């Protein structure tokens, strides 16, 4: 009979053995790898023949152990003494150590859940990975899962949102706790947005040229840790307590926003890392396996499709895995609701460098059960070949719609400037396409208007108020001689550059800002507001404030009457948008068969083909709704410099469209962007009757 006594010992040996997956540091799991006091350490380092892990057994007491196992580029081993809260890092086996551990830069764990930054006088800080316990009490908090059609995105910066808010305790301002404070949650709820999109919160660093100028990377597009929250956005108390407290504060913010019914989306930067150009010292990936983590040309130099010095190589399976594991980590551990991918085409280029809408990264995302129900948003361009890919991402994705942005700015700003100078503007055809959700742009990829993230502004570029006040960038404070930033902004200063004492200029600017906001929030698609645009925030003409961490970029909450008016106007628009959508069938507007878009000219007649292309035609009426809906909306634009008599569409013009509910078709003016809007709203008109549409304005009717 066979001797079976060795089987239990074999099982015990298996439990003691280290494992290549999951990558990173994992505490022993009872019943799986029961070795008390040990952790499994695994790192993809294909460029190294051997790897040692240096770690703190106790504060200030460092030791090291080799990762003795190796498979397919992964070094792994079981380590005793690395506890939660302990700092650690990797070092090439056999390479001379330049000093006492803790005094020099180790190679960070690409999967590190926390990062500790140690200031060094007059030099680059030191960074260490931290082993973090992920436990957190979520209570009854749940992800809101807001449908795309009801979504309104609010792009915000964790620090800038609350640094100057008088209602938030001073010690919480500019932090995760401040953003999740009840005062801020209440503000966002009353504003009417549904989803907060946070500028990068992955751990990031400052570029060398900014440090030399005494500046920092305020926006955060310089990632050093794809699994770790940025510690600098936590309260001082949390930073002092360590990586676990930072993690918990971030999770507390998400929990608070979720309890307020608000989604949390993260702006993520997987296209490049903070290691910069190849001549800079390695911090993590470059030292672990430069040739496999980054794209290279035929001569061994970096291929840079990001403008940031390097590009991660998404033709490599382990790079794809790292991004997927990171996304899954933020969804499962932090309960976030979606992501906006910076320079997304860089993640979808194969070994030949070409964009592929069936790239393995995109397919894996779509197939992953942890990720296929979250919101995925592409910034659909990079600086590589064929870098502009708006409308080309696959179903399941939404794209930042730069065509909507440019068209809306052209109609209300550039055209207005041309008309004021005695020239002509463009026709209404392009702005009509934007109002309709750019359906033609997304049809080729099998998507609808709900894949269009409509925007007029974002973190980069002019604010909404600055679009109406500046025609030239004013980036001198960035220390680059005003050479940085885009010189073409499609803006119009209304006759004076910057602050203007002329009251009429101020009135015209405010009305144009309302036109832009109304077009954004009333168009089909998913609108995105940039934080502060609802308050008339200015950056004094700086259109590239990535390195400005101060009052220039922070939201100011001491509102003057015009800011109060803009805030109330934005709230009203969002209430009307919600009211209108609630009156439509659930499939509106994704189902084109149940969506009615009827276009009329100033005379209330269906738009003729010649008028669509006539630059002299600057008025268009859009009646939108559904045959199964409870009401329709009439959106009327007057892009001319003169008050214009319009005829509201009557039952005869509407007959056969399914939009007529009775012969006595009537309209109620709900909103106007004109200066005298309050006196005009509430008026009732019947179909076929005239109304006066003020110059350079938008009117919204219930029909």
C-alpha positions in Angstrom: 0.0 0.0 0.0 1.3 3.5 -0.9 2.6 5.6 2.0 0.4 8.8 2.2 2.0 10.3 5.2 4.0 12.8 3.1 0.8 14.5 1.7 0.1 16.8 4.6 3.8 17.8 4.7 3.6 18.7 1.0 0.5 20.8 1.6 2.3 22.6 4.5 5.3 23.2 2.3 3.0 24.7 -0.4 1.5 27.0 2.1 4.9 28.2 3.2 6.1 28.8 -0.4 5.9 32.2 -1.9 3.7 33.0 -4.9 4.3 35.2 -7.9 0.7 36.5 -7.8 -0.8 38.8 -6.7 2.0 41.3 -7.3 3.0 43.6 -4.5 2.9 42.8 -0.7 0.3 40.5 0.7 -0.2 39.4 4.3 -0.6 35.7 4.8 -4.1 34.5 4.2 -5.5 32.0 6.7 -6.3 28.7 5.0 -4.2 29.6 1.9 -0.7 30.5 3.0 -0.6 30.3 6.7 2.8 31.4 7.8 2.3 33.7 10.8 4.3 36.9 10.8 5.2 36.7 7.1 4.2 38.5 3.9 4.4 37.4 0.3 6.4 39.9 -1.7 6.3 39.8 -5.5 7.6 42.3 -8.1 7.9 42.3 -11.9 11.5 43.2 -12.4 12.6 41.6 -15.7 15.6 43.9 -15.9 17.2 42.5 -12.8 19.0 39.2 -12.2 18.1 39.3 -8.5 16.1 41.5 -6.1 16.5 42.3 -2.5 13.7 43.8 -0.5 14.7 46.3 2.2 12.2 47.0 4.9 11.7 48.4 8.4 11.2 45.7 11.0 10.5 48.6 13.5 10.6 52.4 13.1 14.2 53.3 11.9 15.4 49.6 12.1 16.0 48.4 8.5 16.9 44.9 7.3 16.8 43.1 3.9 16.0 39.7 2.5 16.5 38.3 -1.0 13.5 37.4 -3.1 14.7 34.0 -3.9 12.1 32.8 -6.4 11.8 33.8 -10.0 9.4 33.1 -12.9 8.9 35.0 -16.2 10.4 38.3 -14.9 8.7 38.1 -11.5 10.9 38.0 -8.4 9.1 36.8 -5.3 9.7 35.5 -1.8 8.3 35.2 1.7 9.5 37.9 4.2 9.3 37.9 7.9 9.0 41.1 9.9 7.4 43.5 7.4 4.3 44.7 9.3 1.4 47.0 8.4 2.8 50.6 8.4 6.3 49.4 7.6 8.3 51.1 4.8 10.1 49.1 2.2 11.6 49.2 -1.3 13.6 47.1 -3.7 17.3 47.0 -4.7 19.2 45.2 -7.4 20.9 42.1 -5.8 24.7 42.5 -5.8 24.7 46.2 -6.5 26.5 48.3 -3.9 24.2 50.0 -1.4 25.1 53.8 -1.4 24.4 54.3 2.3 22.4 53.3 5.3 18.9 52.0 4.4 16.4 54.8 4.8 18.9 57.4 3.6 18.8 56.7 -0.1 16.2 56.1 -2.8 15.1 52.4 -3.1 13.1 51.3 -6.0 9.4 51.7 -5.2 7.0 48.8 -5.5 4.8 49.5 -8.6 1.9 47.9 -6.6 2.6 49.8 -3.3 -0.6 50.7 -1.5 1.0 53.6 0.3 4.0 56.0 -0.3 5.9 57.9 2.3 7.6 61.1 1.2 10.7 62.2 3.2 11.9 65.7 2.6 15.6 66.2 1.9 17.0 69.6 2.5 17.9 71.2 -0.9 17.4 68.0 -2.8 14.8 65.7 -4.3 12.7 64.0 -1.6 13.0 60.3 -0.8 10.1 58.0 -1.4 9.3 54.7 0.2 6.6 52.2 -0.4 4.4 51.4 2.7 2.7 48.1 3.5 -0.9 49.2 4.3 -3.8 47.4 5.9 -6.9 47.9 3.7 -9.6 47.4 6.3 -12.3 50.1 6.4 -15.9 50.2 7.7 -18.1 51.3 4.8 -21.2 50.9 6.8 -24.3 51.0 4.6 -22.6 53.2 2.0 -23.2 52.0 -1.6 -22.2 53.1 -5.1 -25.0 55.2 -6.6 -24.7 53.7 -10.1 -26.2 56.8 -11.8 -27.4 56.1 -15.4 -25.4 58.0 -18.1 -28.5 59.9 -19.3 -28.9 61.5 -15.8 -25.2 62.1 -15.2 -23.8 65.6 -14.8 -20.1 65.6 -14.2 -18.3 68.2 -12.1 -14.5 68.3 -12.7 -12.8 69.5 -9.5 -9.5 69.6 -7.6 -9.4 68.1 -4.1 -7.3 70.9 -2.7 -8.6 73.9 -4.7 -12.2 73.1 -4.1 -12.2 73.9 -0.3 -9.0 75.8 0.5 -10.9 79.1 0.8 -14.3 77.8 1.9 -15.3 79.6 5.1 -17.8 77.0 6.1 -15.3 74.2 6.3 -13.0 73.9 9.4 -9.6 75.4 8.6 -7.7 72.2 9.4 -9.8 70.3 6.8 -9.6 72.8 4.0 -7.8 71.5 0.9 -8.1 67.9 2.0 -10.0 64.7 1.3 -11.9 65.3 4.6 -12.7 68.8 3.4 -14.1 67.7 0.1 -16.3 65.1 1.9 -17.4 67.6 4.6 -21.2 68.0 4.9 -21.0 71.6 3.8 -19.4 70.6 0.5 -21.6 67.7 -0.1 -24.6 69.9 0.5 -23.3 72.5 -2.0 -22.8 69.9 -4.7 -26.3 68.4 -4.1 -27.9 71.8 -4.3 -26.0 72.7 -7.4 -27.5 69.7 -9.1 -24.5 67.7 -10.3 -24.4 63.9 -9.9 -20.8 62.9 -10.3 -17.5 64.5 -9.1 -14.5 63.9 -11.4 -11.4 64.5 -9.3 -8.1 65.6 -10.9 -5.4 63.1 -10.2 -5.3 61.7 -6.7 -2.8 58.9 -7.3 0.4 59.7 -5.6 2.3 62.1 -7.7 5.5 64.2 -7.6 6.8 67.6 -8.9 9.0 67.8 -12.0 12.6 68.9 -11.5 12.2 72.2 -13.5 9.2 73.1 -11.2 11.1 72.5 -8.1 13.9 74.8 -9.3 11.3 77.5 -9.9 9.8 77.0 -6.4 6.6 75.6 -8.0 4.8 72.3 -7.8 2.6 70.2 -10.1 -0.8 71.3 -8.8 -2.8 69.3 -11.3 -1.0 66.1 -10.4 -0.4 64.5 -13.9 2.9 63.1 -12.8 2.1 59.7 -11.2 4.6 57.9 -8.9 2.1 55.4 -7.4 -0.9 53.9 -9.3 -2.2 52.1 -6.1 -1.6 54.8 -3.5 -3.6 58.0 -2.7 -1.7 61.2 -2.8 -0.7 61.9 0.8 -0.5 65.7 0.3 -4.3 66.0 0.0 -4.8 64.4 3.5 -5.1 66.4 6.7 -1.9 67.1 8.6 -3.2 64.7 11.3 -3.6 61.9 8.8 -0.2 62.5 7.2 1.4 62.4 10.6 -0.4 59.2 11.4 0.8 57.5 8.2 -0.4 55.8 5.0 -3.2 53.9 6.7 -4.8 57.2 8.0 -4.4 58.8 4.5 -6.1 55.8 2.9 -8.9 56.0 5.5 -9.4 59.7 5.0 -9.8 59.2 1.2 -12.3 56.4 1.8 -14.2 58.5 4.2 -14.5 61.2 1.5 -15.9 58.6 -0.9 -18.3 57.3 1.7 -19.6 60.8 2.5 -20.1 61.6 -1.2 -21.9 58.3 -1.8 -24.2 58.8 1.1 -25.1 62.1 -0.5 -26.0 60.3 -3.7 -22.9 61.5 -5.6 -20.5 59.4 -7.7 -16.7 59.7 -7.5 -14.8 59.5 -10.7 -11.0 59.6 -10.8 -8.8 61.2 -13.5 -6.1 58.6 -14.0 -2.7 58.9 -15.7 -1.5 55.5 -16.9 0.2 56.8 -20.1 3.5 57.9 -18.4 5.2 58.0 -15.0 7.0 60.6 -12.9 10.3 59.1 -13.9 10.4 61.5 -16.8 13.2 61.4 -19.4 15.7 58.6 -19.5 18.5 60.8 -18.0 16.6 61.1 -14.7 17.3 58.8 -11.8 15.2 55.6 -11.5 12.5 55.7 -8.9 10.7 52.4 -9.7 9.8 51.0 -13.2 13.0 52.3 -14.9 15.2 50.5 -12.3 13.1 47.3 -12.4 12.8 46.8 -16.1 13.2 49.9 -18.3 13.0 47.9 -21.6 9.7 46.3 -20.7 7.8 49.0 -18.9 8.5 51.9 -21.4 8.2 52.3 -25.1 11.5 52.6 -27.0 12.5 53.4 -30.5 14.9 51.5 -32.7 17.9 53.3 -31.2 17.0 52.6 -27.6 15.5 56.1 -26.9 12.1 56.7 -25.4 9.0 57.0 -27.7 7.1 59.9 -26.2 3.5 60.2 -27.3 2.5 62.0 -24.0 4.8 65.1 -24.0 6.0 64.1 -20.6 9.3 62.3 -21.3 8.2 58.7 -21.4 5.3 56.5 -22.4 4.3 53.2 -20.7 4.3 50.3 -23.1 0.8 48.9 -23.4 1.9 46.3 -25.8 3.5 44.6 -22.8 1.1 42.2 -20.9 2.5 43.1 -17.4 1.9 46.8 -18.1 -1.7 46.1 -19.1 -2.0 44.0 -16.0 -0.7 46.7 -13.8 -3.2 49.2 -15.1 -6.1 46.7 -14.8 -5.0 45.7 -11.2 -4.8 49.4 -10.3 -8.3 50.1 -11.7 -9.7 47.1 -9.9 -8.0 48.1 -6.7 -9.7 51.6 -6.7 -13.1 50.1 -7.5 -13.0 47.3 -4.9 -11.0 48.9 -2.1 -12.0 52.6 -2.5 -15.5 52.1 -4.1 -14.9 54.6 -6.8 -17.5 54.8 -9.6 -15.4 55.4 -12.7 -12.3 56.8 -14.4 -11.3 59.5 -16.9 -8.2 58.3 -18.8 -5.7 61.0 -19.5 -4.3 60.7 -23.1 -6.2 57.5 -23.6 -4.9 56.6 -27.1 -1.5 56.1 -25.5 -3.0 53.1 -23.7 -4.4 51.6 -26.9 -1.3 51.4 -29.1 0.1 48.1 -30.1 3.7 47.0 -30.7 3.6 48.9 -34.0 2.5 52.1 -32.2 -0.8 52.4 -34.0 -4.1 53.0 -32.2 -6.3 49.9 -32.0 -9.9 50.1 -30.9 -9.7 46.4 -30.2 -6.5 46.7 -28.2 -6.1 44.0 -25.5 -6.4 46.6 -22.8 -9.8 47.7 -24.0 -11.0 44.1 -24.4 -9.8 43.1 -21.0 -11.6 46.1 -19.4 -14.8 45.2 -21.2 -14.6 41.6 -20.0 -13.6 42.3 -16.4 -16.7 41.8 -14.1 -15.3 44.2 -11.5 -14.9 47.0 -14.2 -17.5 46.5 -16.8 -20.3 48.4 -14.9 -18.3 51.5 -14.0 -18.0 54.7 -16.0 -15.1 54.8 -18.5 -14.2 58.2 -20.0 -11.5 58.8 -22.6 -9.5 61.9 -23.2 -9.4 60.7 -26.8 -6.1 62.2 -28.0 -2.4 62.1 -27.4 0.5 63.6 -29.4 1.4 60.4 -31.3 0.6 59.5 -34.9 -3.2 59.5 -35.5 -3.5 60.8 -32.0 -7.0 62.3 -32.4 -9.5 59.5 -31.8 -12.7 61.3 -30.6 -15.6 59.1 -31.5 -13.5 56.0 -32.1 -13.5 54.3 -28.7 -15.6 51.2 -28.4 -19.1 50.8 -26.8 -18.9 51.1 -23.1 -16.8 54.2 -23.3 -17.6 57.9 -23.4 -15.3 60.4 -24.9 -14.4 64.0 -24.0 -15.9 65.8 -27.0 -13.5 68.4 -28.2 -15.6 69.1 -31.3 -18.5 70.1 -29.0 -16.1 72.4 -27.1 -14.7 74.1 -30.2 -18.1 74.4 -31.9 -19.8 76.0 -28.9 -16.9 78.4 -28.4 -16.9 79.3 -32.1 -20.7 80.1 -32.2 -20.8 82.2 -29.0 -17.3 83.7 -28.9 -15.3 83.7 -32.2 -18.4 84.4 -34.4 -19.6 87.1 -32.0 -16.1 88.8 -32.3 -16.3 88.6 -36.1 -19.8 90.0 -36.2 -18.8 92.9 -33.8 -15.9 93.7 -36.2 -18.3 93.9 -39.1 -17.7 90.5 -40.5 -19.8 87.3 -40.7 -20.1 84.4 -38.3 -20.6 80.7 -39.1 -23.9 79.0 -39.9 -26.0 77.2 -37.3 -25.3 73.8 -38.8 -22.3 73.0 -36.5 -23.9 74.2 -33.3 -27.0 72.2 -34.2 -24.9 69.0 -34.4 -23.6 69.8 -30.9 -27.1 70.3 -29.5 -28.0 66.9 -30.9 -25.2 65.2 -29.0 -22.8 64.9 -31.9 -24.6 61.8 -32.9 -22.8 61.6 -36.3 -19.4 61.6 -34.5 -20.3 58.5 -32.4 -22.5 56.5 -34.8 -19.4 54.9 -36.5 -18.4 53.2 -33.2 -21.9 52.0 -32.5 -22.5 54.5 -29.8 -25.1 57.3 -29.1 -25.2 60.8 -27.8 -24.7 59.4 -24.3 -21.1 58.7 -25.3 -20.4 62.4 -25.7 -18.9 64.1 -22.7 -19.9 67.7 -23.6 -17.6 70.3 -22.3 -16.8 74.0 -22.9 -13.9 74.2 -20.4 -11.7 71.8 -18.4 -8.8 72.1 -16.0 -6.5 73.0 -18.8 -7.4 76.2 -20.8 -9.3 79.3 -19.9 -12.1 79.2 -17.3 -15.6 80.0 -18.6 -15.3 83.6 -17.3 -11.9 84.0 -18.9 -13.1 82.8 -22.3 -15.3 86.0 -22.3 -12.5 88.3 -20.9 -9.2 87.3 -22.6 -8.1 86.8 -26.2 -4.5 86.0 -25.2 -3.0 83.7 -22.7 -1.3 85.3 -19.7 0.9 82.5 -18.2 3.9 84.6 -17.1 3.5 83.3 -13.5 4.4 79.8 -14.8 8.1 80.8 -15.2 8.3 79.8 -18.9 8.1 83.3 -20.5 4.5 82.8 -21.5 5.5 80.1 -24.0 3.5 77.3 -22.4 -0.2 76.8 -22.9 -2.3 76.9 -26.1 -2.3 80.2 -28.0 -5.6 79.4 -29.8 -8.5 79.5 -27.3 -11.5 80.5 -29.5 -12.2 83.2 -26.9 -13.5 86.8 -27.2 -12.8 89.6 -24.7 -15.8 91.7 -25.7 -13.6 94.8 -26.4 -11.1 94.9 -23.6 -8.4 92.5 -22.4 -8.9 91.4 -18.8 -10.8 93.3 -16.1 -12.9 96.1 -17.6 -14.3 99.2 -16.0 -16.9 99.5 -18.8 -20.2 98.2 -17.3 -21.6 97.3 -20.7 -18.6 95.0 -21.4 -19.3 93.3 -18.1 -22.9 92.8 -19.0 -22.1 91.3 -22.4 -19.5 89.0 -20.9 -21.9 87.7 -18.3 -24.6 87.1 -21.0 -22.1 85.2 -23.2 -21.1 83.1 -20.2 -24.7 82.2 -19.6 -25.1 81.3 -23.3 -22.1 78.9 -23.0 -23.5 77.3 -19.8 -27.0 76.9 -21.3 -25.7 75.3 -24.5 -23.6 72.9 -22.4 -26.4 71.8 -20.0 -29.3 71.7 -22.5 -27.5 69.7 -25.3 -28.0 66.0 -25.6 -25.1 64.0 -24.2 -23.4 64.1 -20.8 -22.4 67.6 -19.6 -19.2 68.3 -17.7 -18.9 71.5 -15.7 -15.5 72.7 -14.5 -15.5 73.6 -10.8 -15.9 77.3 -10.3 -17.4 78.1 -13.7 -20.8 78.2 -11.9 -19.3 81.0 -9.8 -17.6 83.0 -12.6 -14.1 81.9 -11.4 -11.1 83.6 -13.2 -7.5 82.6 -13.5 -6.6 86.1 -14.8 -6.0 84.7 -18.2 -3.7 81.8 -17.3 -4.7 78.9 -19.5 -2.1 76.5 -18.2 -2.2 76.8 -14.4 -0.8 73.3 -13.8 1.8 74.7 -11.4 -0.2 77.3 -9.6 -1.3 76.1 -6.2 -2.7 79.2 -4.7 -5.6 81.8 -4.9 -5.2 81.9 -8.6 -6.6 78.4 -9.0 -8.5 77.9 -5.8 -12.3 78.5 -5.7 -13.3 81.8 -4.1 -16.5 81.7 -2.0 -17.0 85.4 -1.3 -19.5 85.8 -4.1 -20.4 89.2 -5.6 -23.9 89.7 -7.1 -22.8 88.6 -10.6 -21.3 85.4 -9.2 -24.5 84.8 -7.2 -26.5 85.2 -10.4 -24.3 82.8 -12.3 -24.6 80.2 -9.5 -28.4 80.5 -9.4 -28.6 80.4 -13.2 -26.6 77.2 -13.3 -28.7 75.6 -10.6 -31.9 76.6 -12.5 -30.5 75.0 -15.7 -29.7 71.8 -13.9 -33.1 71.7 -12.3 -34.7 72.2 -15.7 -32.5 69.5 -17.2 -33.5 67.0 -14.5 -37.2 68.0 -14.9 -37.1 67.5 -18.6 -35.4 64.1 -18.5 -37.8 62.9 -15.8 -40.6 63.6 -18.2 -39.1 61.4 -21.0 -39.1 57.6 -21.3 -36.1 55.8 -19.7 -34.5 55.0 -23.1 -34.4 58.7 -24.1 -32.2 59.8 -25.8 -30.2 56.6 -26.4 -33.0 55.1 -28.5 -33.2 57.2 -31.6 -36.6 55.7 -32.5 -38.1 57.3 -29.4 -36.3 60.6 -29.7 -37.7 63.5 -31.7 -35.5 66.4 -32.8 -37.3 68.9 -35.0 -35.5 72.0 -36.4 -37.2 75.3 -37.3 -36.1 78.6 -38.6 -37.0 82.0 -37.1 -40.3 81.9 -39.0 -41.3 78.7 -37.2 -40.9 76.7 -40.5 -38.8 73.5 -40.9 -35.2 74.5 -41.6 -34.5 74.4 -45.3 -31.2 73.1 -46.5 -29.9 76.4 -47.8 -30.5 78.0 -44.4 -28.4 75.4 -42.7 -25.3 76.6 -44.5 -26.1 80.3 -44.8 -23.8 82.3 -42.4 -26.5 85.0 -42.3 -28.9 82.5 -40.6 -28.0 82.9 -36.9 -31.3 81.7 -35.4 -32.4 78.1 -34.9 -35.2 76.5 -33.0 -34.9 72.9 -31.7 -38.0 71.1 -30.4 -36.8 68.0 -28.6 -38.8 65.3 -26.8 -40.3 61.9 -27.4 -43.7 60.7 -28.6 -44.1 58.9 -25.3 -42.8 61.8 -23.2 -44.9 64.0 -21.0 -43.7 67.3 -22.5 -41.3 68.7 -25.1 -38.6 71.3 -24.8 -38.0 74.2 -27.2 -34.4 75.5 -27.3 -34.0 78.7 -29.3 -30.6 80.3 -30.1 -30.1 83.8 -31.4 -26.5 84.2 -32.4 -26.9 87.5 -34.0 -26.2 91.0 -32.6 -29.9 92.1 -33.1 -33.1 91.4 -31.3 -35.0 89.0 -33.6 -38.7 88.4 -34.0 -39.4 84.6 -34.1 -42.5 82.6 -34.8 -43.0 79.7 -32.5 -43.8 76.4 -34.4 -47.5 75.8 -34.7 -49.5 72.6 -34.9 -49.4 72.6 -38.7 -45.6 72.7 -38.7 -45.4 70.0 -36.1 -48.1 67.7 -37.6 -46.9 64.2 -38.4 -43.9 64.5 -36.0 -45.6 63.0 -33.0 -44.8 66.1 -31.1 -48.3 67.6 -31.2 -50.5 66.7 -28.2 -53.4 69.1 -29.1 -54.3 71.7 -31.7 -53.8 74.5 -29.2 -50.1 74.0 -29.0 -48.6 76.4 -26.5 -45.2 77.4 -25.1 -44.1 78.7 -21.7 -40.8 80.6 -21.4 -38.9 79.0 -18.6 -35.5 80.6 -19.0 -33.6 83.2 -20.9 -29.9 84.2 -20.9 -30.8 87.8 -21.7 -29.9 90.5 -19.2 -33.7 91.2 -18.5 -34.4 87.4 -18.2 -36.5 87.7 -15.0 -38.9 90.1 -16.6 -39.4 87.8 -19.6 -39.8 84.4 -18.1 -43.2 82.9 -17.3 -44.8 84.3 -20.4 -47.2 82.1 -22.4 -47.4 81.9 -26.2 -49.4 79.8 -28.6 -47.9 78.1 -31.6 -47.8 80.5 -34.5 -47.5 83.5 -32.3 -44.5 85.8 -32.3 -42.0 86.3 -29.6 -38.9 88.5 -29.4 -35.6 86.8 -29.0 -33.0 89.2 -27.5 -29.7 89.5 -29.3 -27.0 87.0 -28.5 -29.2 84.9 -26.2 -30.8 81.5 -25.5 -34.4 80.9 -24.6 -35.9 77.7 -23.3 -39.6 77.0 -23.5 -41.8 74.2 -22.2 -43.9 72.9 -25.1 
